[in-house]
Amino acid sequence: LICAVAIYRLSSPEEALLGYDFLFSFLIAQIFSLFAVTNAIFYNKFTTYLLRKMTFDDSQDQVQAELLMLHRGLFLITVTQALTYQFFWISVFPSKIGVRLKLVRSVFWLVAIQQI
């Protein structure tokens, strides 16, 4: 998918712009979404591994609860990021270029805040 985007960008550098060309914007959005999903799968497996390997007694219920909360929080962050990245290809539809640019910048801003 990344190679397809790179070839498409190299073949038409003037047209393949984020927020301008639908196909390019759609492919970039899917790449970022897949990256977020693969990160979530990794952290999901990691927290599941931690929950299985750690033996919990009554005094460690708080630790187990925090790990479960981390597990759910990572899922929520991933879904939010995947939905946020979809605004890259939605930014193609407004007719004014200023609105397109604001939408693309807003996506980058929201993702930056989600990473903190």
C-alpha positions in Angstrom: 0.0 0.0 0.0 2.8 2.4 0.8 4.6 1.5 -2.4 1.4 2.2 -4.4 1.1 5.6 -2.8 4.8 6.4 -3.5 4.5 5.3 -7.1 1.3 7.3 -7.5 2.9 10.4 -6.0 6.0 10.0 -8.2 3.9 9.6 -11.3 2.0 12.8 -10.8 3.6 15.0 -8.2 1.5 18.1 -9.1 -1.8 16.3 -8.7 -1.2 13.8 -5.9 -1.6 16.1 -3.0 -3.1 15.5 0.4 -6.5 17.1 0.6 -6.6 17.7 -3.2 -6.5 14.3 -4.9 -9.1 11.8 -3.6 -7.2 8.6 -4.4 -4.0 9.9 -2.8 -5.8 11.2 0.3 -7.8 8.0 0.6 -4.7 5.8 0.5 -2.9 7.9 3.0 -5.8 7.7 5.4 -5.9 4.0 5.1 -2.2 3.7 5.7 -2.4 5.7 8.9 -5.5 3.8 10.0 -3.8 0.4 9.4 -0.8 1.7 11.3 -3.0 2.6 14.3 -4.8 -0.8 14.2 -1.5 -2.7 14.1 -0.3 -0.8 17.1 -3.5 -1.6 18.9 -3.1 -5.3 18.1 0.4 -5.3 19.5 -0.6 -3.5 22.7 -3.7 -5.6 23.0 -1.5 -8.8 22.9 1.0 -7.2 25.3 -1.6 -6.3 27.9 -3.2 -9.7 27.5 0.2 -11.3 28.0 0.8 -9.3 31.1 -2.7 -10.2 32.5 -2.0 -13.9 32.0 1.6 -14.0 33.3 1.1 -12.0 36.4 -0.5 -13.8 39.3 -2.9 -11.6 41.2 -3.9 -12.1 44.7 -6.3 -9.9 46.7 -3.7 -7.2 47.4 -3.1 -6.7 43.6 -6.6 -6.1 42.5 -5.7 -2.5 41.8 -2.9 -3.5 39.4 -5.2 -5.8 37.5 -7.9 -3.2 37.3 -5.4 -0.7 36.0 -4.2 -3.1 33.3 -7.8 -3.8 32.2 -8.4 0.0 32.1 -5.2 0.3 29.9 -6.5 -2.4 27.7 -9.8 -0.7 27.1 -8.2 2.8 26.8 -5.9 1.6 24.0 -8.8 0.2 22.1 -10.7 3.5 22.5 -7.6 5.5 21.3 -7.2 3.3 18.3 -10.8 3.6 17.2 -10.6 7.4 17.7 -7.4 7.6 15.7 -8.7 5.4 12.9 -11.8 7.6 12.6 -9.8 10.8 12.7 -7.6 9.7 9.9 -10.6 9.2 7.6 -11.0 13.0 7.5 -8.0 13.1 5.1 -10.1 11.8 2.3 -13.2 13.6 3.4 -11.1 16.9 3.1 -11.2 16.5 -0.7 -14.9 17.3 -1.0 -15.2 20.9 0.2 -15.0 23.3 -2.8 -12.8 25.9 -1.1 -9.2 25.2 -0.8 -9.0 27.0 2.5 -11.5 24.7 4.1 -9.6 21.7 2.8 -6.4 22.9 4.3 -8.1 23.6 7.6 -9.5 20.1 7.7 -6.2 18.5 7.0 -4.5 20.7 9.6 -7.2 19.8 12.1 -6.6 16.1 11.6 -2.9 16.6 12.3 -3.7 18.7 15.3 -6.2 16.1 16.7 -3.7 13.2 16.2 -1.0 15.2 17.9 -3.2 15.7 20.9 -4.2 12.0 20.9 -0.5 11.1 21.0 0.0 13.1 24.2 
